[in-house]
Amino acid sequence: MSNRRYLVGAFFIIMAQLTLAEDEAMPEYAVVSGWSIRVDTSMDNGCFAFAEYERGSILRVGVDNRDSSVYALFGNEDWRSIEYGKKYDVEIQFGNETKWNGKATGMSFDPPQNQPYLWVAIVGEDAVVNFISEFMAETSVELFYNGNSIDKLKLEGSYAAGLKVIECQKVMRSNNSNTKDPFAQPGSSSDPFST
């Protein structure tokens, strides 16, 4: 029992450190309906929605501007045996929709073995639109591995979160075309000689 408490305590300390790191590398754009909408600067300012769940699960759905794909990131504090870089055949199901089949890659917030999670990329214009639409319209998402359900998460507020991610993307694209700083206010500059 004390080992379990230690592991849970260590997980929350790591998550607190991760939150501080996210604040720097992934600034928050908004909070809506229990979802944190953030910008990942490592993905050419791709926006994403992030939620944490009571049973130690996390879900992140966002845009990777490097290749115009979307992705889903699933994690849980109990999934410590995920191997960094390994491919896993998974299925994702939103509500009662048809399951998405895909290859998930074992990743980590602190490579190679700390805070592991599964990363699933969705590519192709039609697939991207359908995936985001299902995320916004359905009330749950379920992750399957080896034919077994390994996590089922409620998607309360996902419609509002999806709209905010789309808004964030529009803002980032507009700002990216004008400046290297996506958070700069129009007309602001660090150059004292600019007019």
SVG drawing of the C-alpha trace seen along z (x, -y; Angstrom):
<svg xmlns="http://www.w3.org/2000/svg" viewBox="-23 -55 39 64">
<polyline fill="none" stroke="black" stroke-width="0.4" points="0.0,0.0 2.8,-2.4 4.5,-1.7 1.2,-2.6 1.1,-5.9 4.7,-6.6 4.0,-6.0 0.9,-8.2 2.7,-10.9 5.6,-10.7 3.2,-10.9 1.7,-14.1 5.1,-15.7 6.0,-14.8 2.7,-16.2 3.4,-19.4 6.8,-19.7 5.3,-18.9 2.8,-21.7 5.6,-24.1 7.5,-22.9 4.2,-23.2 3.8,-26.7 7.0,-27.6 7.0,-25.4 3.2,-25.1 1.6,-28.4 -2.0,-28.4 -4.4,-30.0 -7.7,-29.5 -9.5,-27.2 -13.0,-26.1 -15.4,-23.5 -12.7,-21.8 -10.2,-21.6 -6.9,-23.5 -6.3,-24.9 -2.6,-25.3 -0.1,-26.0 2.8,-23.6 5.7,-25.7 7.6,-22.5 4.8,-21.8 5.0,-25.1 2.4,-26.6 -0.1,-23.8 -3.0,-24.1 -4.4,-21.3 -7.0,-20.5 -5.8,-18.8 -7.8,-17.1 -6.8,-15.2 -9.1,-12.5 -9.6,-11.1 -8.1,-7.7 -4.8,-9.1 -5.6,-9.3 -4.7,-12.2 -6.1,-13.0 -4.7,-15.5 -6.1,-16.1 -4.5,-18.7 -2.9,-19.9 0.6,-19.3 1.4,-22.2 4.6,-20.5 2.6,-18.1 -1.0,-19.4 -2.1,-16.3 -4.0,-15.9 -3.2,-13.6 -4.5,-12.0 -2.3,-11.4 -3.4,-8.9 -1.6,-8.4 -2.2,-6.9 0.0,-6.7 -0.3,-2.9 1.1,-2.4 4.7,-2.5 5.6,0.5 5.0,-1.5 8.3,-1.4 9.7,-4.6 9.6,-4.5 7.7,-1.1 4.7,-0.8 1.4,0.4 -1.7,1.4 -4.6,-0.4 -8.2,-1.3 -10.0,-4.5 -13.8,-4.7 -15.7,-7.9 -19.2,-7.0 -20.8,-4.4 -18.9,-5.5 -16.8,-3.1 -13.4,-2.4 -10.3,-4.1 -7.5,-1.7 -4.0,-3.1 -0.4,-2.7 0.4,-4.4 3.9,-5.3 5.2,-5.0 6.5,-8.4 7.5,-10.2 7.3,-13.7 10.8,-13.2 12.5,-10.7 13.3,-7.9 11.3,-6.3 9.6,-8.8 5.9,-9.7 5.1,-7.4 2.1,-7.8 0.7,-6.7 0.8,-9.1 -1.6,-8.4 -1.3,-10.6 -4.3,-11.1 -3.3,-12.1 -5.3,-13.0 -7.7,-15.9 -10.9,-13.7 -9.6,-11.7 -8.6,-14.9 -12.0,-16.4 -13.8,-13.2 -11.6,-12.6 -12.1,-16.2 -15.8,-16.1 -16.3,-12.9 -14.2,-14.2 -16.4,-17.3 -19.8,-15.5 -19.4,-12.4 -19.6,-12.1 -16.9,-9.5 -13.7,-8.1 -12.5,-4.5 -9.0,-3.2 -8.5,0.5 -5.3,2.5 -5.1,6.2 -8.9,6.1 -9.4,5.1 -10.7,1.7 -7.9,0.2 -9.4,-3.3 -12.8,-5.0 -13.0,-8.7 -15.9,-11.1 -15.7,-14.0 -17.7,-16.6 -17.2,-20.0 -15.3,-18.6 -17.5,-20.5 -16.5,-23.8 -12.9,-22.7 -12.8,-21.8 -14.2,-25.2 -11.6,-26.9 -8.8,-24.8 -10.0,-25.8 -10.1,-29.5 -6.6,-29.1 -5.3,-27.7 -6.7,-30.6 -5.0,-33.0 -1.7,-31.2 -1.8,-31.0 -2.6,-34.7 0.2,-35.6 2.7,-33.3 2.3,-35.0 3.1,-38.3 5.7,-37.6 7.9,-35.0 6.1,-35.6 2.6,-34.2 1.5,-36.0 2.6,-39.4 -0.2,-42.0 -0.8,-43.6 1.5,-46.7 3.7,-45.6 7.4,-45.3 10.5,-45.1 12.2,-47.4 12.0,-50.9 12.5,-52.4 9.6,-50.7 6.5,-52.8"/>
</svg>
